[in-house]
Amino acid sequence: MHSIQSVAERTGLTPDVIRIWERRYQAVAPDRTASNQRLYSDDDVERLALLKRITDSGRRISIVANLSNDELRQMAAQEQKAPRPVATPRQTDPLAMQEQALDAILQLDPVLFDHLLERAMVSLGSVGFMMRFAAPLMVTVGNLWRSGAVRTCQEHFASAHLRSFLGRYMLDANTDPLGPRIVIATLPGQAHELGATMAAVVAAQSGWNVLYLGANVPIEEIAFAADCKDARAVAISLSYPLDDPRVPALLKELRQKLPPPTTLIVGGIGSTRQQPLLEELKALQADDLVQLAEHLDQMR
């Protein structure tokens, strides 16, 4: 039996892609250990390698995921004989994928948008997807909405589908019941939760047991959840509004109400404005998802 990391090395797929193909398309059904870790058979490894070869040639995973191994072998043999198209940089260029995703948003096309999200995740990996594709895409959508070029329903459509996509991935990665607990939320008045959702994905992938509370959560509820679940850390995402005058007082209140051993982590585009206060509160600042992952790895 093989671990997911071993399968990734043998097939050329990333663990992200393996999990997505398993969850979304039931491409494989690995066994699980007592601690809920995936274990793959030799047949699973061969199947995933065949699926990679076939999808690399241009076939959609949704079309071939449920074919038998014999059918996949035949298809792979046919693909090997056929001339393969030359890949262009545009196929995996984050800017090009953002343009296509923006078209799907403007068309309010959920099937196409979901397909493009998945393709970007496969191409860029989870952190690359969030930092180089999802976050810039939503900044563009927000700017276009403020200028009137994107309607409110289109902006809500994009936000809702992206949160749902990341939420599914977070739940799939959040499988280690023995991992240290982290509570993730946004403060009262902070209704934009995409950064918090991304942080939850990173934490789950880093082996933390994530309790995600979402947006606009009262301070006493964040503190209660942290105390009730004996959380080692609480992560807060600050985004919009950037100039909310209540944020310093809310962060101070949260720090006072958290159990002393609990580490407070603050990130998001609004965190840089609070740097002196974060130093005073002995809170960790995460400028981006990479730094968040580093903080979480060090704490483990």
Secondary structure in CASP SS format (residue, H / E / C, confidence):
PFRMAT SS
TARGET T0000
AUTHOR 0000-0000-0000
METHOD secondary structure of the structure
MODEL  1
M C 1.00
H E 1.00
S C 1.00
I H 1.00
Q H 1.00
S H 1.00
V H 1.00
A H 1.00
E H 1.00
R H 1.00
T H 1.00
G C 1.00
L C 1.00
T C 1.00
P H 1.00
D H 1.00
V H 1.00
I H 1.00
R H 1.00
I H 1.00
W H 1.00
E H 1.00
R H 1.00
R H 1.00
Y H 1.00
Q C 1.00
A C 1.00
V C 1.00
A C 1.00
P C 1.00
D E 1.00
R E 1.00
T C 1.00
A C 1.00
S C 1.00
N C 1.00
Q C 1.00
R E 1.00
L E 1.00
Y E 1.00
S C 1.00
D H 1.00
D H 1.00
D H 1.00
V H 1.00
E H 1.00
R H 1.00
L H 1.00
A H 1.00
L H 1.00
L H 1.00
K H 1.00
R H 1.00
I H 1.00
T H 1.00
D H 1.00
S C 1.00
G C 1.00
R C 1.00
R C 1.00
I H 1.00
S H 1.00
I H 1.00
V H 1.00
A C 1.00
N C 1.00
L C 1.00
S C 1.00
N H 1.00
D H 1.00
E H 1.00
L H 1.00
R H 1.00
Q H 1.00
M H 1.00
A H 1.00
A H 1.00
Q H 1.00
E H 1.00
Q H 1.00
K H 1.00
A C 1.00
P C 1.00
R C 1.00
P C 1.00
V C 1.00
A C 1.00
T C 1.00
P H 1.00
R H 1.00
Q H 1.00
T H 1.00
D C 1.00
P H 1.00
L H 1.00
A H 1.00
M H 1.00
Q H 1.00
E H 1.00
Q H 1.00
A H 1.00
L H 1.00
D H 1.00
A H 1.00
I H 1.00
L H 1.00
Q H 1.00
L C 1.00
D C 1.00
P H 1.00
V H 1.00
L H 1.00
F H 1.00
D H 1.00
H H 1.00
L H 1.00
L H 1.00
E H 1.00
R H 1.00
A H 1.00
M H 1.00
V H 1.00
S H 1.00
L H 1.00
G H 1.00
S H 1.00
V H 1.00
G H 1.00
F H 1.00
M H 1.00
M H 1.00
R H 1.00
F H 1.00
A H 1.00
A H 1.00
P H 1.00
L H 1.00
M H 1.00
V H 1.00
T H 1.00
V H 1.00
G H 1.00
N H 1.00
L H 1.00
W H 1.00
R H 1.00
S H 1.00
G C 1.00
A C 1.00
V C 1.00
R C 1.00
T H 1.00
C H 1.00
Q H 1.00
E H 1.00
H H 1.00
F H 1.00
A H 1.00
S H 1.00
A H 1.00
H H 1.00
L H 1.00
R H 1.00
S H 1.00
F H 1.00
L H 1.00
G H 1.00
R H 1.00
Y H 1.00
M H 1.00
L H 1.00
D H 1.00
A H 1.00
N C 1.00
T C 1.00
D C 1.00
P C 1.00
L C 1.00
G C 1.00
P C 1.00
R E 1.00
I E 1.00
V E 1.00
I E 1.00
A E 1.00
T C 1.00
L C 1.00
P C 1.00
G C 1.00
Q C 1.00
A C 1.00
H C 1.00
E C 1.00
L H 1.00
G H 1.00
A H 1.00
T H 1.00
M H 1.00
A H 1.00
A H 1.00
V H 1.00
V H 1.00
A H 1.00
A H 1.00
Q H 1.00
S C 1.00
G C 1.00
W C 1.00
N E 1.00
V E 1.00
L E 1.00
Y E 1.00
L E 1.00
G E 1.00
A C 1.00
N C 1.00
V C 1.00
P C 1.00
I H 1.00
E H 1.00
E H 1.00
I H 1.00
A H 1.00
F H 1.00
A H 1.00
A H 1.00
D H 1.00
C H 1.00
K C 1.00
D C 1.00
A C 1.00
R C 1.00
A E 1.00
V E 1.00
A E 1.00
I E 1.00
S E 1.00
L C 1.00
S C 1.00
Y C 1.00
P C 1.00
L C 1.00
D C 1.00
D C 1.00
P C 1.00
R C 1.00
V H 1.00
P H 1.00
A H 1.00
L H 1.00
L H 1.00
K H 1.00
E H 1.00
L H 1.00
R H 1.00
Q H 1.00
K H 1.00
L C 1.00
P C 1.00
P C 1.00
P C 1.00
T C 1.00
T E 1.00
L E 1.00
I E 1.00
V E 1.00
G E 1.00
G C 1.00
I C 1.00
G C 1.00
S H 1.00
T H 1.00
R H 1.00
Q H 1.00
Q H 1.00
P H 1.00
L H 1.00
L H 1.00
E H 1.00
E H 1.00
L C 1.00
K C 1.00
A C 1.00
L E 1.00
Q E 1.00
A E 1.00
D C 1.00
D C 1.00
L H 1.00
V H 1.00
Q H 1.00
L H 1.00
A H 1.00
E H 1.00
H H 1.00
L H 1.00
D H 1.00
Q H 1.00
M H 1.00
R C 1.00
END
